[in-house]
């Protein structure tokens, strides 16, 4: 296996990691109590005049409850989406000239778990990665602490019949260039939380997603926003990791958008930013919330550690 093979896999991992940008909730608006209604009539002095007949009180119509701010509403969305625990996903990721499409199902009940197959046909990356996967698709399996890429073709023969390339958390961080745990951030709940941490969430309006009406929310995230977001839904460690990811990718500003259905569930998420590798455009749609996800790690006897791949690259064992 040649050095290009390792590079190809690392590029795919980097793209997947970038789609996991987290989103947070800005609760500042929740602390702004509505001002009391002003008193429009002063109290009148008491006189000895004869009492006048009491007028029949006019019924009053109760006022409608105040509409939640976008940030407060999205906090409710994180709770509903978190409780759903899993969903099917359909995503398109473009970084520069590389475009990938993925489908699968994931659970975020206890870390990210699930399976997603990336279709690389039509992408310059397909030819490079085919040396590892044996084709134009890249099947990924996520467990709580790791990620696995299923190999095919000559790669399986090269590694004595083993089928899965194993990436630990540290391997993923190194391959993606983020230096942090990217697996933790790849669910729709985290996606909403970082959006709110920006402190700039606005409600765009009603739109149609998947044939159903959804409400569109939008915001812009910068490293400076993250620095001011302490205590607004994410821990300081999580905020530091988000800032590290932005800095490492060369992102100064990122556009984040989510669409929420009538059940307060995220049905679509997009992000766009200029990175060192080119313009990033990512779209993920979610459906079939609560879908069963049962993912187990491949048998250790059927896995290849990243260190083994590195040794082959350095040794030039095959062309």
Number of C-alpha atoms within 10 A of each C-alpha: 22 17 16 14 20 20 15 19 20 19 19 22 23 22 20 20 22 25 26 20 25 27 29 27 28 27 22 13 13 12 7 8 7 7 6 6 6 6 6 6 6 6 6 6 5 6 7 5 6 6 7 6 6 6 6 6 6 6 6 6 6 6 6 6 6 7 8 11 16 20 28 17 15 28 22 14 22 23 13 16 25 18 15 17 20 26 25 21 22 19 20 18 23 19 23 14 12 19 23 24 19 21 18 18 22 30 28 24 14 10 16 22 28 23 25 22 19 23 19 22 15 12 15 12 20 22 17 18 25 22 21 25 24 18 18 19 19 25 18 20 23 22 22 19 16 18 24 22 24 22 27 19 14 16 22 20 12 13 19 10 15 19 24 28 23 23 23 17 19 14 21 23 20 17 20 24 19 22 17 20 20 26 23 20 23 22 28 30 25 22 25 28 24 30 29 31 31 27 23 15 22 16 16 14 11 14 14 12 16 11 7 10 14 23 19 21 23 21 22 22 24 18 20 12 18 22 14 13 23 17 13 20 20 21 12 15 10 20 26 16 19 24 21 17 24 21 15 15 20 15 20 15 17 21 16 26 24 26 26 22 19 10 10 19 25 27 24 23 23 20 23 20 22 18 20 13 15 15 15 23 19 24 18 20 21 21 17 13 20 15 15 15 18 12 15 12 17 16 10 11 10 15 21 21 15 14 12 11 18 16 12 17 18 11 12 12 11 11 8
